[in-house]
Amino acid sequence: MVDRGGRVTLVNRRWEELLGWTAAETAGPPFWEFGTPTWSAGRDPVASDSG
Protein backbone atom coordinates (compact mmCIF):
# COMPACT_ATOMS: atom_id res chain seq x y z
CA MET A 1 0.00 0.00 0.00
CA VAL A 2 1.31 3.42 -0.87
CA ASP A 3 0.25 6.76 0.53
CA ARG A 4 -0.63 9.79 -1.57
CA GLY A 5 3.05 10.56 -2.04
CA GLY A 6 3.71 7.06 -3.37
CA ARG A 7 5.32 5.81 -0.15
CA VAL A 8 4.51 2.54 1.58
CA THR A 9 3.30 3.36 5.07
CA LEU A 10 3.43 1.34 8.25
CA VAL A 11 -0.15 2.29 9.11
CA ASN A 12 -1.44 0.96 5.80
CA ARG A 13 0.53 -2.28 6.12
CA ARG A 14 -0.84 -2.86 9.64
CA TRP A 15 -4.37 -1.93 8.56
CA GLU A 16 -4.22 -4.52 5.79
CA GLU A 17 -2.75 -7.19 8.09
CA LEU A 18 -5.55 -6.69 10.61
CA LEU A 19 -8.55 -6.20 8.35
CA GLY A 20 -7.55 -7.79 5.06
CA TRP A 21 -8.27 -4.53 3.23
CA THR A 22 -6.02 -1.59 2.49
CA ALA A 23 -6.92 1.82 3.87
CA ALA A 24 -7.62 3.00 0.31
CA GLU A 25 -10.04 0.14 -0.31
CA THR A 26 -11.78 0.93 2.96
CA ALA A 27 -12.01 4.66 2.20
CA GLY A 28 -13.21 4.14 -1.37
CA PRO A 29 -12.66 6.01 -4.64
CA PRO A 30 -12.24 9.54 -3.19
CA PHE A 31 -9.04 8.35 -1.50
CA TRP A 32 -7.86 6.14 -4.34
CA GLU A 33 -7.89 8.89 -6.93
CA PHE A 34 -5.01 10.60 -5.13
CA GLY A 35 -2.86 7.52 -4.81
CA THR A 36 -3.26 5.41 -7.93
CA PRO A 37 -2.54 6.06 -11.60
CA THR A 38 -5.78 4.32 -12.61
CA TRP A 39 -8.07 6.74 -10.78
CA SER A 40 -5.86 9.72 -11.62
CA ALA A 41 -6.21 8.86 -15.30
CA GLY A 42 -9.99 8.81 -14.95
CA ARG A 43 -10.38 5.05 -15.32
CA ASP A 44 -12.44 3.05 -12.84
CA PRO A 45 -10.39 -0.05 -11.89
CA VAL A 46 -13.47 -1.83 -10.52
CA ALA A 47 -15.43 -1.36 -13.73
CA SER A 48 -12.48 -2.32 -15.92
CA ASP A 49 -11.84 -5.46 -13.86
CA SER A 50 -15.43 -6.63 -14.23
CA GLY A 51 -15.21 -6.86 -17.98
C-alpha positions in Angstrom: 0.0 0.0 0.0 1.3 3.4 -0.9 0.2 6.8 0.5 -0.6 9.8 -1.6 3.1 10.6 -2.0 3.7 7.1 -3.4 5.3 5.8 -0.2 4.5 2.5 1.6 3.3 3.4 5.1 3.4 1.3 8.3 -0.1 2.3 9.1 -1.4 1.0 5.8 0.5 -2.3 6.1 -0.8 -2.9 9.6 -4.4 -1.9 8.6 -4.2 -4.5 5.8 -2.8 -7.2 8.1 -5.5 -6.7 10.6 -8.6 -6.2 8.4 -7.5 -7.8 5.1 -8.3 -4.5 3.2 -6.0 -1.6 2.5 -6.9 1.8 3.9 -7.6 3.0 0.3 -10.0 0.1 -0.3 -11.8 0.9 3.0 -12.0 4.7 2.2 -13.2 4.1 -1.4 -12.7 6.0 -4.6 -12.2 9.5 -3.2 -9.0 8.4 -1.5 -7.9 6.1 -4.3 -7.9 8.9 -6.9 -5.0 10.6 -5.1 -2.9 7.5 -4.8 -3.3 5.4 -7.9 -2.5 6.1 -11.6 -5.8 4.3 -12.6 -8.1 6.7 -10.8 -5.9 9.7 -11.6 -6.2 8.9 -15.3 -10.0 8.8 -14.9 -10.4 5.1 -15.3 -12.4 3.1 -12.8 -10.4 -0.1 -11.9 -13.5 -1.8 -10.5 -15.4 -1.4 -13.7 -12.5 -2.3 -15.9 -11.8 -5.5 -13.9 -15.4 -6.6 -14.2 -15.2 -6.9 -18.0 
